[in-house]
Amino acid sequence: MIQLTDNLFDIRAGNIRIDNPVVLSAMAGITDADYALSHGKDAGLVILGAYNLDEEAVSAAKEVIARGRPEFVFEDPLGKILEEIEKYRAAAGDDASQIAISCRSATIGPLVEAAKVFEEKRVIMELDLHCRQPEFTKRGMGQGLLEKPETMIQMIEDVKDTGVVLSVKIRADVVPNEIFVQILDALGADIIHIDAMSEGAGANPGVIAACRDATTRLIIANNSVRSFDDAKEFFSRGADMVSVARGSSDENLIPSLSEKTEKYQKETGWYNSPSHICKGGDRRGLAFCCPPVKHCALRKKLEEVGFEPQEFINLKLSLVNGTPLEGGDFTCFGSMAWCCKASKPCYTRDMAIAEAGITPADYMRYKKQMADAILRQIEMKKLEAALAEAENENDDPENPGNDGLI
């Protein structure tokens, strides 16, 4: 059964709650505590850095500085990072946003050491797989780490073993987006921060839409967010959060985005609701679908996620049992379990909402909870299928790879 939470935005990364979906992005040599205090006001998350943790990273940063780009270079990087964390929290006080620290290192040890400290301080670590400056990439950092997949995997696994909440920032289209997102998901990344840039074309919200069905992890969309309309476009494609980098030079942008997003959430109940499945929406749109009684886009989507039609019907009815969405005898299919988005005109659905004593925004919040539950069931089915496949392989006497397996 679904039920509402008291949080306006129910955004959680691991054990860290984020108050709103607007993020100040890391910018090397720029985003420190002072910059976050002056330009990141009202953000749900501020990402400081990128900071360079080992000798190779510091050497690369010095070369970058020599050609005129800013970078952070410190004799004691971790010590300085801790100073910045305390400086920001002390100055921001009760208004402090959650903090993430963007990090680069050619070696794993310094990342693990930092991750242990960040976990203790309840700070998110962001691993930079995004930087494309040649000084870093030729040393196997930023995008250069993608050419060393075994090192990248080991790095993420060792960092996650510390218990730290981990964000990984990537640039779209460097490697196949959906596959890369699935790998990061499997490795345990809590947040996937995607620079949704298409070379020569600027921001491409379609990148986010393509990744949304590939993961249930939090997605931060980045690139060219300079207005609430830009943010809404990313939200409608499945971004949980949006991040602002260079646009934050306007000190009013992040406060304005936060205010407008909060207002939009209160008005609509689901700030990043998807399109209907028949309009190309992602899997979350299953919450708005009719029963699968005719051949339509829903049938194809159910096949994609592994649901039998009756199984889908039973699931949705069970999720609304005992909730206001159970009602609606006079709607098309006798329950608001099957009703569409509140933004789509429908007088019978609106009558059912009113009769249930809830608002349209409440209705959409219930639909979001339904979508979350459906996604969890999809993930469970994927796990069951993977376990069944592994068991079949182990039971196959002709499979040479099953020696010693239980």
LUMLODREN-515192 format. One record per residue: residue number from 1; x, y, z of N, C-alpha, C in turn. Coordinates in steps of 0.1 Angstrom, whole numbers, always signed. Example, Ala and Ser with C-alpha at 12.3 -4.5 7.8 and 13.67 -1.06 7.14 Angstrom:
REM LUMLODREN-515192
k,n.u,n.v,n.w,ca.u,ca.v,ca.w,c.u,c.v,c.w
1,+132,-57,+78,+123,-45,+78,+132,-33,+78
2,+128,-22,+71,+137,-11,+71,+129,+0,+79
//
This chain:
REM LUMLODREN-515192
k,n.u,n.v,n.w,ca.u,ca.v,ca.w,c.u,c.v,c.w
1,+8,-12,+0,+0,+0,+0,+9,+12,+0
2,+5,+23,-7,+13,+35,-8,+7,+45,+2
3,+16,+53,+7,+12,+64,+16,+22,+76,+15
4,+16,+87,+18,+24,+100,+16,+34,+102,+27
5,+45,+109,+24,+55,+113,+34,+52,+128,+37
6,+58,+132,+48,+56,+146,+51,+66,+156,+45
7,+76,+150,+38,+86,+158,+31,+81,+164,+18
8,+84,+177,+16,+80,+183,+3,+87,+176,-8
9,+100,+174,-7,+108,+167,-16,+114,+155,-9
10,+111,+143,-13,+116,+131,-6,+128,+126,-14
11,+139,+134,-12,+151,+131,-19,+162,+126,-9
12,+166,+114,-11,+176,+108,-2,+187,+101,-10
13,+199,+104,-6,+211,+98,-12,+217,+90,-1
14,+216,+76,-1,+221,+69,+10,+213,+73,+23
15,+221,+76,+33,+215,+81,+46,+214,+96,+47
16,+216,+103,+36,+216,+118,+36,+203,+123,+29
17,+196,+131,+36,+184,+137,+30,+188,+151,+24
18,+183,+153,+12,+185,+165,+5,+172,+173,+4
19,+172,+186,+8,+160,+193,+10,+153,+197,-3
20,+161,+200,-13,+155,+204,-26,+164,+199,-38
21,+158,+199,-50,+166,+193,-61,+174,+203,-69
22,+179,+214,-63,+188,+223,-70,+202,+222,-64
23,+212,+221,-73,+225,+218,-69,+235,+228,-74
24,+244,+233,-66,+256,+240,-71,+266,+231,-74
25,+271,+231,-87,+280,+221,-92,+295,+225,-89
26,+303,+215,-88,+318,+218,-86,+323,+225,-99
27,+332,+234,-97,+340,+240,-108,+354,+242,-103
28,+363,+235,-109,+377,+235,-104,+383,+249,-102
29,+388,+251,-91,+394,+264,-88,+385,+275,-84
30,+372,+272,-84,+361,+282,-82,+352,+279,-70
31,+347,+267,-70,+336,+263,-60,+343,+259,-47
32,+345,+268,-38,+350,+266,-25,+339,+270,-15
33,+342,+271,-2,+332,+274,+8,+327,+288,+5
34,+336,+298,+2,+332,+312,+0,+322,+313,-12
35,+326,+306,-22,+317,+307,-34,+304,+300,-31
36,+303,+289,-24,+291,+283,-21,+282,+292,-12
37,+288,+299,-3,+281,+308,+6,+275,+319,-2
38,+282,+324,-12,+277,+336,-19,+268,+333,-31
39,+270,+321,-37,+264,+318,-50,+255,+305,-49
40,+255,+298,-38,+247,+286,-37,+236,+287,-27
41,+232,+299,-23,+222,+300,-13,+209,+293,-17
42,+203,+286,-8,+191,+278,-9,+192,+266,-18
43,+204,+262,-22,+206,+249,-29,+203,+238,-20
44,+198,+227,-25,+197,+215,-16,+211,+208,-14
45,+220,+210,-24,+233,+204,-23,+243,+213,-29
46,+254,+215,-23,+266,+222,-29,+277,+213,-30
47,+283,+213,-42,+295,+204,-45,+307,+212,-46
48,+316,+211,-36,+328,+218,-36,+339,+211,-43
49,+348,+219,-49,+359,+213,-57,+359,+216,-72
50,+365,+209,-80,+372,+196,-77,+385,+198,-70
51,+388,+189,-61,+400,+189,-53,+409,+178,-58
52,+422,+181,-58,+432,+171,-63,+439,+165,-51
53,+438,+152,-50,+442,+145,-37,+456,+139,-37
54,+461,+135,-49,+475,+129,-48,+485,+137,-57
55,+497,+132,-57,+508,+140,-64,+505,+141,-79
56,+500,+131,-85,+497,+131,-99,+487,+142,-102
57,+476,+142,-94,+466,+152,-96,+471,+166,-94
58,+479,+168,-84,+484,+181,-81,+493,+185,-92
59,+502,+176,-97,+510,+180,-109,+502,+184,-121
60,+492,+176,-124,+483,+180,-135,+477,+194,-133
61,+472,+196,-120,+466,+209,-117,+475,+221,-119
62,+488,+219,-115,+498,+230,-117,+500,+232,-132
63,+500,+222,-140,+502,+224,-155,+490,+232,-160
64,+478,+229,-155,+466,+236,-160,+466,+250,-156
65,+471,+253,-144,+472,+267,-139,+482,+275,-148
66,+492,+268,-152,+503,+275,-160,+497,+279,-173
67,+487,+273,-178,+481,+278,-191,+469,+286,-189
68,+466,+290,-176,+456,+301,-174,+443,+296,-169
69,+441,+283,-166,+428,+278,-160,+429,+277,-145
70,+419,+280,-138,+419,+278,-123,+419,+264,-118
71,+426,+261,-108,+426,+248,-101,+428,+250,-86
72,+425,+240,-78,+428,+240,-64,+440,+232,-62
73,+451,+238,-56,+463,+231,-53,+467,+234,-38
74,+467,+223,-30,+471,+225,-16,+481,+215,-12
75,+490,+219,-2,+500,+210,+3,+494,+199,+10
76,+483,+202,+18,+476,+191,+25,+462,+191,+20
77,+459,+184,+9,+445,+185,+3,+434,+182,+13
78,+435,+170,+19,+424,+166,+28,+422,+175,+40
79,+433,+180,+45,+432,+190,+56,+425,+202,+52
80,+428,+207,+40,+422,+219,+35,+407,+217,+32
81,+404,+205,+27,+390,+202,+24,+382,+202,+37
82,+387,+197,+48,+380,+197,+60,+378,+211,+65
83,+388,+219,+63,+387,+234,+67,+375,+240,+59
84,+374,+237,+46,+364,+243,+38,+350,+238,+43
85,+349,+225,+46,+336,+220,+51,+332,+227,+64
86,+341,+228,+73,+338,+235,+86,+335,+249,+84
87,+342,+256,+75,+340,+270,+72,+326,+272,+66
88,+322,+264,+57,+309,+265,+51,+298,+263,+61
89,+299,+252,+69,+288,+248,+78,+287,+259,+89
90,+299,+264,+94,+298,+274,+104,+292,+287,+100
91,+295,+291,+87,+289,+304,+82,+275,+302,+78
92,+271,+291,+72,+257,+289,+68,+248,+286,+79
93,+253,+279,+90,+244,+276,+101,+233,+267,+98
94,+221,+271,+103,+209,+262,+101,+205,+262,+86
95,+210,+272,+78,+206,+273,+64,+216,+265,+55
96,+225,+257,+61,+235,+250,+53,+229,+239,+44
97,+233,+239,+32,+229,+228,+23,+237,+216,+26
98,+233,+204,+21,+242,+193,+22,+254,+195,+13
99,+265,+188,+17,+278,+191,+10,+282,+178,+3
100,+288,+180,-9,+295,+169,-16,+309,+175,-19
101,+319,+167,-20,+332,+171,-24,+336,+163,-36
102,+339,+171,-47,+344,+165,-59,+359,+162,-58
103,+363,+150,-62,+377,+146,-60,+383,+140,-72
104,+396,+142,-74,+404,+135,-84,+416,+129,-78
105,+420,+118,-82,+432,+111,-78,+436,+100,-88
106,+449,+99,-91,+453,+89,-100,+455,+76,-93
107,+455,+76,-79,+457,+64,-71,+445,+63,-62
108,+443,+51,-58,+431,+48,-50,+432,+52,-35
109,+444,+50,-30,+445,+52,-15,+440,+65,-10
110,+444,+77,-16,+439,+90,-11,+424,+91,-12
111,+418,+85,-22,+403,+85,-23,+397,+78,-12
112,+402,+66,-8,+397,+58,+2,+398,+66,+16
113,+410,+71,+18,+413,+79,+30,+403,+90,+31
114,+401,+98,+20,+391,+109,+21,+377,+104,+23
115,+373,+93,+16,+360,+87,+18,+356,+84,+32
116,+366,+78,+39,+364,+75,+53,+361,+87,+62
117,+368,+98,+59,+366,+110,+66,+352,+116,+62
118,+349,+116,+49,+336,+122,+45,+324,+114,+51
119,+326,+101,+52,+315,+93,+57,+313,+97,+72
120,+323,+99,+79,+322,+103,+93,+316,+117,+94
121,+319,+126,+85,+314,+140,+85,+300,+141,+78
122,+295,+130,+74,+282,+130,+66,+283,+140,+54
123,+293,+138,+47,+295,+145,+34,+296,+135,+23
124,+290,+139,+12,+289,+130,+0,+303,+132,-8
125,+308,+121,-13,+320,+122,-21,+315,+121,-36
126,+321,+130,-44,+318,+129,-59,+331,+126,-66
127,+331,+114,-73,+342,+110,-81,+341,+116,-94
128,+352,+123,-98,+352,+131,-111,+357,+122,-122
129,+347,+117,-130,+350,+110,-143,+346,+119,-155
130,+346,+132,-152,+340,+141,-161,+351,+150,-168
131,+361,+153,-161,+371,+163,-165,+378,+158,-178
132,+379,+167,-188,+385,+163,-201,+398,+171,-204
133,+403,+178,-194,+416,+185,-196,+427,+175,-198
134,+435,+177,-208,+445,+166,-212,+455,+164,-201
135,+458,+174,-193,+468,+172,-182,+463,+161,-172
136,+450,+160,-170,+444,+150,-162,+442,+137,-169
137,+436,+138,-181,+432,+125,-188,+445,+117,-191
138,+456,+123,-195,+468,+115,-198,+474,+108,-186
139,+470,+113,-174,+474,+106,-162,+464,+96,-157
140,+453,+94,-164,+443,+84,-160,+433,+89,-151
141,+430,+103,-151,+420,+108,-143,+409,+115,-151
142,+397,+118,-145,+386,+123,-153,+382,+113,-163
143,+379,+118,-175,+376,+109,-186,+386,+99,-189
144,+399,+102,-186,+410,+92,-188,+408,+79,-181
145,+401,+80,-170,+398,+68,-162,+390,+58,-169
146,+382,+62,-179,+373,+53,-186,+382,+44,-195
147,+394,+48,-198,+403,+39,-206,+410,+29,-197
148,+407,+30,-184,+413,+20,-174,+401,+14,-166
149,+392,+7,-172,+380,+3,-166,+382,-6,-153
150,+393,-14,-153,+395,-22,-141,+399,-13,-129
151,+407,-3,-132,+410,+7,-121,+398,+14,-116
152,+390,+19,-126,+378,+26,-123,+369,+18,-114
153,+367,+5,-118,+358,-4,-110,+363,-6,-96
154,+376,-8,-95,+383,-10,-82,+382,+2,-73
155,+383,+14,-80,+383,+26,-72,+369,+28,-66
156,+358,+26,-74,+345,+28,-69,+341,+18,-59
157,+345,+5,-61,+343,-5,-51,+350,-2,-37
158,+362,+2,-38,+370,+5,-26,+364,+17,-18
159,+360,+27,-26,+354,+39,-20,+341,+35,-13
160,+332,+28,-20,+319,+24,-15,+321,+15,-3
161,+331,+7,-2,+334,-1,+10,+335,+7,+23
162,+338,+19,+22,+340,+28,+34,+326,+32,+39
163,+315,+30,+32,+302,+34,+36,+298,+48,+32
164,+307,+55,+25,+304,+69,+21,+293,+69,+11
165,+285,+80,+11,+275,+82,+0,+283,+87,-12
166,+281,+81,-24,+290,+84,-35,+282,+89,-47
167,+286,+100,-52,+282,+105,-65,+293,+103,-75
168,+289,+100,-88,+299,+99,-98,+294,+108,-110
169,+303,+117,-113,+300,+127,-124,+306,+122,-137
170,+297,+121,-148,+302,+117,-161,+297,+127,-171
171,+303,+126,-183,+299,+134,-194,+292,+125,-204
172,+281,+129,-210,+273,+120,-218,+280,+117,-231
173,+277,+106,-237,+282,+102,-250,+297,+99,-252
174,+304,+99,-240,+318,+95,-241,+319,+80,-243
175,+311,+72,-236,+308,+58,-238,+293,+56,-238
176,+288,+45,-242,+273,+43,-243,+266,+47,-230
177,+257,+56,-230,+252,+62,-218,+245,+52,-209
178,+235,+45,-215,+227,+36,-207,+236,+25,-201
179,+245,+19,-209,+253,+8,-203,+262,+14,-192
180,+268,+25,-194,+276,+31,-183,+269,+34,-171
181,+256,+39,-172,+248,+41,-160,+245,+28,-153
182,+242,+18,-161,+239,+5,-154,+251,+0,-147
183,+263,+2,-152,+275,-3,-145,+277,+5,-132
184,+275,+18,-133,+277,+26,-121,+266,+22,-110
185,+254,+19,-115,+244,+15,-106,+248,+2,-99
186,+253,-8,-107,+257,-21,-102,+268,-20,-92
187,+277,-10,-94,+288,-8,-85,+284,+0,-72
188,+272,+5,-71,+267,+10,-59,+267,+25,-58
189,+270,+32,-69,+269,+47,-69,+255,+51,-64
190,+255,+61,-55,+242,+65,-49,+236,+76,-58
191,+245,+84,-65,+240,+95,-74,+249,+94,-87
192,+242,+96,-98,+249,+96,-111,+246,+110,-116
193,+257,+118,-117,+257,+132,-121,+261,+133,-136
194,+251,+136,-144,+253,+135,-159,+254,+149,-165
195,+265,+152,-171,+266,+164,-180,+260,+160,-193
196,+248,+165,-195,+240,+161,-207,+243,+169,-219
197,+255,+169,-223,+260,+177,-234,+261,+168,-247
198,+256,+173,-258,+258,+167,-271,+268,+176,-278
199,+279,+170,-283,+290,+178,-289,+285,+187,-300
200,+287,+200,-298,+283,+210,-308,+269,+214,-308
201,+261,+208,-298,+246,+211,-298,+242,+216,-284
202,+250,+216,-275,+246,+221,-261,+239,+210,-254
203,+230,+215,-244,+223,+205,-236,+214,+197,-244
204,+213,+184,-240,+205,+174,-246,+197,+166,-236
205,+185,+171,-232,+177,+165,-222,+174,+150,-225
206,+174,+147,-238,+171,+133,-242,+181,+123,-236
207,+193,+128,-233,+203,+119,-227,+198,+114,-213
208,+191,+123,-206,+186,+120,-192,+174,+110,-194
209,+166,+113,-204,+155,+103,-206,+159,+89,-209
210,+170,+88,-217,+175,+75,-221,+181,+68,-209
211,+187,+76,-199,+193,+70,-187,+183,+66,-176
212,+172,+73,-176,+162,+72,-165,+158,+57,-164
213,+155,+51,-175,+150,+37,-174,+162,+27,-171
214,+174,+32,-172,+185,+23,-169,+189,+22,-155
215,+184,+31,-146,+188,+31,-132,+177,+37,-123
216,+176,+32,-111,+168,+38,-101,+175,+47,-92
217,+188,+49,-94,+197,+58,-86,+193,+72,-89
218,+196,+81,-79,+194,+95,-81,+202,+100,-93
219,+195,+108,-102,+202,+114,-113,+202,+129,-111
220,+214,+135,-112,+216,+150,-113,+218,+153,-128
221,+210,+162,-134,+213,+166,-148,+220,+179,-148
222,+230,+180,-156,+239,+192,-157,+240,+196,-171
223,+241,+209,-173,+244,+216,-186,+234,+226,-189
224,+238,+239,-189,+231,+250,-194,+218,+252,-187
225,+217,+250,-174,+205,+253,-166,+206,+268,-162
226,+199,+276,-169,+200,+290,-166,+186,+297,-163
227,+176,+288,-163,+162,+293,-160,+154,+281,-155
228,+142,+284,-149,+134,+274,-144,+128,+265,-155
229,+126,+271,-167,+122,+263,-179,+133,+253,-182
230,+145,+256,-181,+156,+247,-184,+155,+235,-174
231,+153,+239,-161,+153,+229,-151,+141,+220,-153
232,+129,+225,-156,+117,+217,-158,+119,+207,-170
233,+126,+212,-180,+128,+202,-191,+136,+190,-187
234,+146,+192,-179,+154,+181,-173,+145,+173,-164
235,+138,+180,-155,+129,+172,-146,+119,+163,-153
236,+113,+168,-164,+103,+161,-171,+109,+149,-178
237,+122,+149,-180,+129,+137,-186,+134,+127,-176
238,+132,+130,-163,+135,+120,-153,+147,+124,-144
239,+152,+136,-145,+162,+141,-135,+156,+142,-121
240,+163,+137,-111,+158,+140,-97,+163,+154,-93
241,+174,+158,-98,+180,+171,-94,+186,+177,-106
242,+188,+190,-106,+196,+197,-117,+207,+205,-110
243,+219,+206,-117,+230,+213,-111,+233,+225,-120
244,+238,+235,-114,+242,+248,-120,+257,+250,-118
245,+264,+253,-129,+278,+255,-129,+280,+270,-132
246,+284,+273,-144,+288,+287,-148,+276,+296,-146
247,+264,+291,-148,+252,+300,-146,+251,+305,-132
248,+258,+299,-122,+258,+304,-109,+265,+317,-107
249,+272,+322,-117,+278,+335,-116,+267,+346,-113
250,+255,+343,-117,+243,+351,-113,+239,+346,-99
251,+242,+354,-89,+240,+350,-75,+225,+348,-72
252,+216,+353,-81,+202,+351,-79,+196,+338,-85
253,+204,+331,-94,+199,+320,-101,+195,+309,-92
254,+204,+304,-84,+200,+292,-76,+189,+295,-66
255,+189,+307,-59,+177,+310,-50,+164,+310,-58
256,+165,+316,-71,+153,+316,-79,+148,+302,-83
257,+157,+294,-87,+154,+280,-91,+148,+272,-79
258,+154,+274,-67,+149,+267,-56,+135,+272,-52
259,+132,+285,-53,+119,+290,-49,+109,+285,-59
260,+112,+286,-72,+102,+282,-82,+100,+267,-82
261,+110,+259,-80,+108,+245,-79,+99,+241,-67
262,+102,+247,-56,+94,+245,-44,+79,+248,-47
263,+77,+260,-53,+63,+264,-56,+57,+254,-66
264,+64,+250,-76,+59,+240,-86,+56,+227,-79
265,+64,+223,-70,+61,+210,-63,+48,+211,-54
266,+46,+222,-48,+34,+224,-40,+22,+224,-49
267,+23,+230,-60,+12,+232,-69,+8,+218,-76
268,+19,+211,-80,+16,+199,-88,+17,+186,-80
269,+25,+185,-69,+27,+173,-62,+38,+164,-66
270,+42,+166,-79,+53,+158,-84,+61,+166,-94
271,+71,+172,-90,+79,+182,-98,+85,+176,-110
272,+89,+163,-109,+96,+157,-121,+88,+145,-126
273,+74,+147,-127,+66,+136,-132,+69,+134,-147
274,+68,+121,-151,+71,+118,-165,+58,+120,-174
275,+61,+119,-187,+50,+119,-196,+43,+105,-195
276,+31,+104,-201,+24,+91,-202,+32,+82,-211
277,+31,+69,-208,+38,+59,-216,+35,+60,-231
278,+23,+63,-234,+19,+64,-248,+24,+77,-255
279,+30,+86,-247,+36,+98,-252,+51,+97,-250
280,+57,+85,-248,+71,+84,-247,+77,+85,-234
281,+69,+84,-223,+74,+86,-210,+82,+74,-205
282,+90,+76,-195,+98,+65,-189,+89,+56,-180
283,+96,+46,-174,+88,+35,-167,+80,+41,-156
284,+83,+52,-150,+75,+58,-139,+61,+61,-144
285,+60,+63,-157,+47,+66,-163,+37,+55,-162
286,+42,+43,-158,+32,+31,-156,+22,+35,-146
287,+25,+44,-137,+15,+48,-126,+3,+54,-132
288,+4,+59,-145,-7,+66,-151,-15,+58,-161
289,-10,+45,-163,-16,+37,-174,-29,+31,-171
290,-37,+29,-181,-50,+21,-180,-46,+6,-178
291,-56,-2,-175,-53,-17,-176,-49,-21,-190
292,-41,-31,-191,-36,-35,-205,-47,-43,-212
293,-57,-36,-216,-69,-43,-222,-69,-42,-238
294,-60,-34,-243,-59,-32,-257,-44,-32,-261
295,-42,-33,-274,-28,-32,-279,-24,-18,-280
296,-14,-14,-272,-9,+0,-272,+5,+0,-266
297,+11,+12,-264,+25,+13,-260,+27,+6,-246
298,+16,+5,-238,+17,-1,-225,+21,-16,-227
299,+16,-23,-236,+19,-37,-238,+34,-39,-240
300,+39,-30,-249,+54,-31,-252,+62,-28,-240
301,+58,-18,-232,+65,-15,-220,+65,-26,-210
302,+53,-33,-208,+52,-44,-199,+61,-56,-203
303,+62,-58,-216,+71,-69,-221,+85,-65,-217
304,+88,-52,-219,+102,-48,-217,+106,-50,-202
305,+97,-47,-193,+100,-48,-178,+97,-62,-172
306,+90,-71,-180,+88,-84,-176,+75,-87,-168
307,+65,-78,-170,+52,-80,-163,+42,-87,-173
308,+35,-96,-168,+24,-102,-174,+12,-92,-172
309,+3,-90,-182,-8,-81,-180,-16,-82,-167
310,-20,-94,-163,-27,-96,-151,-19,-93,-138
311,-6,-96,-139,+3,-93,-128,+4,-78,-126
312,+4,-70,-137,+4,-56,-136,-9,-51,-130
313,-20,-56,-134,-33,-52,-129,-33,-55,-114
314,-29,-67,-110,-30,-70,-95,-21,-61,-87
315,-9,-58,-93,+0,-49,-85,-5,-35,-83
316,-11,-29,-93,-16,-16,-92,-28,-15,-82
317,-37,-25,-83,-48,-26,-74,-44,-28,-59
318,-33,-36,-57,-28,-38,-44,-22,-25,-38
319,-16,-17,-47,-9,-5,-42,-19,+6,-38
320,-31,+6,-43,-40,+16,-39,-50,+12,-29
321,-49,-1,-25,-58,-7,-15,-57,+1,-2
322,-68,+6,+3,-68,+14,+16,-64,+28,+14
323,-61,+33,+2,-57,+47,+0,-69,+54,-7
324,-68,+68,-8,-78,+75,-15,-79,+71,-30
325,-68,+66,-36,-68,+63,-50,-76,+50,-53
326,-80,+43,-42,-88,+31,-44,-102,+34,-49
327,-107,+46,-46,-120,+50,-50,-120,+55,-65
328,-132,+59,-69,-134,+64,-82,-143,+54,-91
329,-154,+49,-85,-162,+39,-91,-167,+44,-105
330,-169,+57,-107,-174,+62,-119,-163,+66,-129
331,-151,+64,-126,-140,+66,-136,-140,+55,-146
332,-131,+57,-156,-131,+47,-167,-130,+33,-163
333,-122,+30,-153,-120,+16,-150,-123,+13,-135
334,-130,+22,-129,-136,+20,-115,-126,+22,-104
335,-115,+28,-106,-105,+31,-96,-95,+42,-101
336,-91,+51,-92,-81,+61,-96,-67,+54,-98
337,-66,+41,-95,-53,+34,-99,-50,+36,-113
338,-60,+37,-122,-58,+37,-136,-59,+51,-142
339,-60,+61,-134,-62,+75,-140,-49,+81,-144
340,-51,+91,-153,-39,+98,-159,-34,+110,-150
341,-24,+117,-156,-18,+128,-148,-29,+139,-146
342,-27,+146,-135,-37,+156,-131,-37,+168,-141
343,-26,+169,-148,-25,+180,-158,-33,+177,-171
344,-37,+165,-173,-46,+161,-184,-60,+163,-181
345,-68,+171,-189,-82,+173,-185,-90,+160,-185
346,-97,+158,-173,-106,+146,-172,-116,+149,-161
347,-128,+152,-164,-138,+156,-154,-141,+145,-144
348,-141,+132,-149,-145,+121,-139,-134,+119,-129
349,-121,+120,-134,-110,+118,-125,-110,+130,-114
350,-113,+142,-119,-113,+153,-110,-125,+152,-100
351,-136,+146,-104,-147,+144,-95,-143,+134,-84
352,-136,+123,-89,-131,+113,-79,-121,+118,-69
353,-112,+127,-74,-103,+133,-65,-110,+142,-54
354,-120,+150,-59,-128,+158,-49,-136,+149,-40
355,-142,+139,-45,-149,+130,-36,-141,+123,-25
356,-128,+120,-29,-119,+114,-20,-114,+124,-9
357,-116,+137,-11,-112,+147,-1,-97,+150,-2
358,-91,+148,-14,-77,+151,-15,-76,+162,-26
359,-64,+168,-27,-62,+178,-38,-55,+171,-50
360,-55,+178,-61,-48,+172,-73,-33,+170,-70
361,-27,+179,-62,-13,+177,-58,-12,+164,-49
362,-21,+162,-40,-21,+150,-32,-22,+137,-41
363,-31,+138,-51,-33,+127,-61,-20,+124,-68
364,-12,+134,-72,+0,+132,-79,+11,+127,-69
365,+11,+131,-57,+20,+125,-47,+18,+110,-45
366,+5,+106,-45,+2,+92,-44,+7,+85,-56
367,+5,+91,-68,+9,+85,-80,+25,+83,-80
368,+32,+93,-75,+46,+91,-74,+50,+79,-65
369,+43,+78,-54,+46,+67,-45,+43,+53,-52
370,+32,+54,-60,+29,+42,-68,+40,+39,-78
371,+45,+49,-85,+56,+47,-95,+68,+41,-88
372,+72,+47,-76,+83,+42,-69,+82,+27,-66
373,+70,+23,-61,+67,+9,-58,+68,+0,-70
374,+63,+5,-81,+64,-3,-94,+78,-5,-98
375,+86,+6,-97,+100,+5,-100,+108,-5,-91
376,+104,-5,-79,+110,-15,-69,+107,-29,-74
377,+94,-31,-78,+90,-45,-82,+97,-49,-95
378,+100,-39,-104,+107,-42,-116,+121,-46,-113
379,+128,-39,-103,+141,-43,-99,+141,-57,-92
380,+131,-60,-85,+130,-73,-79,+129,-84,-89
381,+121,-82,-99,+120,-91,-110,+133,-93,-117
382,+141,-82,-120,+154,-83,-126,+163,-92,-117
383,+163,-90,-104,+171,-97,-95,+168,-112,-96
384,+155,-115,-95,+150,-129,-95,+154,-136,-108
385,+153,-129,-119,+157,-134,-132,+172,-137,-133
386,+180,-128,-127,+195,-130,-127,+199,-142,-118
387,+192,-143,-107,+195,-154,-98,+191,-168,-105
388,+179,-168,-111,+175,-180,-118,+185,-184,-129
389,+190,-174,-137,+199,-176,-147,+212,-182,-142
390,+217,-176,-131,+229,-181,-125,+227,-195,-120
391,+216,-198,-114,+213,-212,-109,+213,-222,-120
392,+207,-218,-132,+207,-227,-143,+221,-230,-148
393,+229,-219,-149,+243,-221,-153,+250,-230,-144
394,+248,-229,-131,+255,-237,-121,+251,-252,-122
395,+238,-254,-126,+233,-268,-127,+236,-275,-140
396,+242,-267,-150,+245,-272,-163,+259,-280,-162
397,+258,-293,-164,+271,-301,-163,+280,-299,-174
398,+275,-293,-185,+284,-290,-196,+290,-276,-196
399,+287,-269,-185,+292,-255,-184,+306,-256,-177
400,+317,-253,-183,+330,-255,-177,+333,-245,-166
401,+324,-235,-165,+327,-224,-155,+320,-227,-142
402,+314,-239,-140,+306,-241,-128,+314,-249,-118
403,+326,-253,-120,+334,-261,-111,+335,-254,-97
404,+331,-260,-87,+333,-255,-74,+322,-245,-69
405,+312,-242,-78,+302,-233,-74,+291,-241,-67
406,+285,-234,-57,+274,-240,-49,+261,-237,-56
//
